[in-house]
Amino acid sequence: MKSIIYLVSDSVGETAEQVTKAALSQFLNRMEHEIVRIPFVKEVAKLESVINHAVHDHAIIGYTLVNPTLRKYMAEKSKVLNVVAIDIIGPVLDGMERYFQQKPELKPGLVHRLDEAYFRRVEAIEFAVRFDDGRDPRGIEEADIILLGVSRTSKTPLSQYLALKSFKVVNVPIVPEVEPSEVLFHVPAEKCVGLKINAGKLHDIRRERLKSLGLKQEASYATFERINYELDYFQSIIDRIGCPCIDVSNKAVEETANLILQMQTPM
């Protein structure tokens, strides 16, 4: 039987969903569930409808309502109808009000207000997309971080992850048949990061890639001969640049990103 979780918010409901998913991850044997987000709730009538649906569906409700009237109604009505309703943000607001001795703004969506940091992050994401996979060498000079690696070393997802941290990232594929842009050898070496990988691990990844594309496993792309050739060439480029390297063989994207961020100095 599928359980249903209604997430109610007077803003977009992103906070409610993130907290709920984090909590759900702690239940290893949790049942199959469906999350239904109900954003921009401004009226009691809408809350009443949601609660009635929850009664019918035997659902649970999570809510982030900064409006005290809506919060009070949700708490009281759900209790009367015996619906499990979890106030995700209310206790935090109340605790901070007592601590700071100051009334909260009670304006939905303030956390998503467009500010300078938001626009920096959007610019970084657009930058990562525009200069993905070495499409345009002009991005090398503008980048905060330059990622270098052979095919299938997670350059693109890593670029996107770092872009979410507001870093402008270029990723450059290292292929023996293609000489890297000369610009690469004239930028500060500390901006560059090599992504090295174990030949065996890369062999497995590439074979899975061929399988997902419906191609023959024997393609030269996934042979040890080709892989070792590419890795040797990659190392020669890294040696010419003199930049640091991270072994990504058994690392998640987030782990590699954190190591890169530790290398960075304020720019």
N, C-alpha and C positions, 0 to 999 in steps of 0.2 A: 504493500500500500504506500502510495506517495504522500509525503507530508508537504503541506503548503505553508510558506512563510510570507506574510504580507509585511512589507516595509513601507511605512507611512512617513512622509516628511512634508514640511511647509517650504522646503527648497527642493533641490534635485534628488536628494535621497542617497547620494554617493557614500556619505559617512555611515549611514545605517547599513548599507550593503557591505562595505568593507569590514565593519565590526562584526556583522553577522557571519560573514564567510570566515573570518579569523576564528570566531567561536566554534563554528561548525567543524573546522579542521581538527579540533581537539577530540571529536567523537569518532573514533576509528571505525566503529560498527554502526554509524548513523544510517538511517533509512534513506531511500531515494527521496529527494526533496525538490521542490520547485520554489524559486524566489520570485515574488511578484512585487515590483516596485511601484508605489503610488506617490508620485511627487506633487509638489505645489498645492498641497491641501490648505485651503484658507477658511473653510466653513465647517461648522459642526455637523451639518447635514451629510457632508462627504464622509466624515468619521463614522457617523451612524451607519452609513451604507457599508463601509469597510468592516465594521464590527459584526454586522449582520451576516455578511459573506463569510467571515471567519467562523461564526457559529455554524453555518451551514456546511462549511468545508472542513470543520474540525481543525482549523488552522491556528497558527501562532502569529502574533503581531509584534513587530519591533518598530519603534517610532522615535524619530528625532524631530520634535516639535518645540520650537523656542517660544511660541505663543503660549502663555500660561493658561489662558482659557481653554485652548485646544488640548493642552496637556492634561488639565484637570478633568475635562470631559472624557478623554480617552481612558484615563485611569479609573474613573468611577463607573463608566458605562461597561467597560470590559469586565470589571469586577462583578457587577450585577449579573451579567450574562455568562459568567464563568469562563471567560476567554483569557488565555495566557497572553498578556501584553507587557512587553519589556520596554521601559523608558530608557533609551540609550544615552540621551544627552542631559535629561533633567537633573539627575543627581549631581552631575559635574557642574552644571550651571549654579545649582543651589549651594554646593560646597564652595565654589569660587566666590559667589556673592558674599558668603559669610566671611571668607578669608580676606578678600579685598575690601570688604565693607563698601561695596559699590554695586549698583544695579546694573545688570547686563543690558546691552543694547536692544535685545529681543528683535533683531532684524534677521530674517532667514537669509542664508546664502552668503553671509559676509566672508566666509572662508574662501569662496570662489571669486571674490571681487578681483577685477582685472587691475593688476598693479604692474610695476616695473619688472618684478621677478617673473611674473606670468609671461610677459611679452618676450623676455630673454629666453625663457624655456621654449616658447613657440618658435622663435627665431633659430634656436639650436636644433630643434627637431627638423625644421625645413632645410637647414643646412646639411644635416646628416643624410636626408633623402636626396638632396640635389647632388651631393658629391659621393654618393654611395658607389662602392666597387670601382673606384678610380675613374669615374666617368669624365671628370674634368680636373686636370692637374692644377688649375688656378686655385682650387680650394685648399691645396696644401699650405700655401703661404698664409691663408686666413685662419686656418684651423688652430684650435687650442691643443688638440690631441690628434696624432696621426697613427693609425693602427696599420701594422704590416703583417701579412700572413699569407700562407698558401690557401687554396680553396678548402672550405669546410672547417675553418678555425673560429667560427662564430663572430666574424668581423662585423657583419651587419647588425645582428641583435645587440652586440656589445656597443656599437655606435649609437643605436637608438636608446639603450639604457643610459649611457653617459649623457646623451642629449637631454634626457629627462632631468638630469642634474645641471642643466644649462651650459654644458660644454659643447663647443663646436667641434665636431669630430669628422675626420676624413678617414676612410679605410681604403687601403691600397692593396690589391691582390698582387702577390708575387708569383710570376709565371716565367719560367726560364726563357720562353720564346719572345717575351716582351720586356724590353729594357725599361726600367722604371724612369719616370720623368727626372731630368737633371735637377729640377727644383728640390727634389727630395734630399739631395746631398748638400744643399746649401741652407736649409732651415736648421734651427738649433736642434741638436741631437736629442735633448731632453724632452722635446715635444713628441718624439717618435717612440712607439712601443712595439716591439716584435712579439708576435703570438706564435710560439713554437709548440709543437705537438709530437708525441711519440708516434713512430711510424706504424706500429701495430694498431694503435687507437685510430689513427687516420685511415688505415686500411679498412677497419670495421665500419667506420662512419661512411666512407665512400661506397662500400659495397651496399650498405643499407640505402644510400641515396640512389644508386643505380637500380636497386630493387623497386624502390618507390616510383621510379620513372618507367619501369617496365623494360629496362635495358639489360643486356647481357652482363653477368657478373665478371666476365673475362675481359671487359674493356680495359684498355691500358690505363685509364684514369685511376683505377683502383688496384693496379699491380704494385708490388713492393718495389720493383725496379723503377717505375715512374715516380712513386712516392719518395723514395730515397734521393732520386735525382732532383726533385723539386725542393726537398728539405735542405739538401746541400747548397743549392742555389740561393735559397732563402737565407741560410746562414752567412753566405758570402756577402749578401746585400746588407745584412745587419752589421757585419764586421766593418764594412765600408762606412756605414753611417755612424757606428759607435754608440748605438742606443741600447737601452735596457731591454730585456726579454722576459716574458712570463710564460711558463709552461702551462698550457691550458688543457693538457691531456685529460685530467680528471677534475676539472674545475667547472662549477656552474658559472653562468654569465655574471651573476651578481658578485660572486667571489672574485672573479677576474677584475671586474669594474672597481671593486673596493681597493684592490691592490694598485690599480692604475691611479685612483684618486689619491692614494697615500703618496704616490710619487710626485704629484703635481704641487707646484708652488704657486702662490697667488700671482695672477697675470694682470 
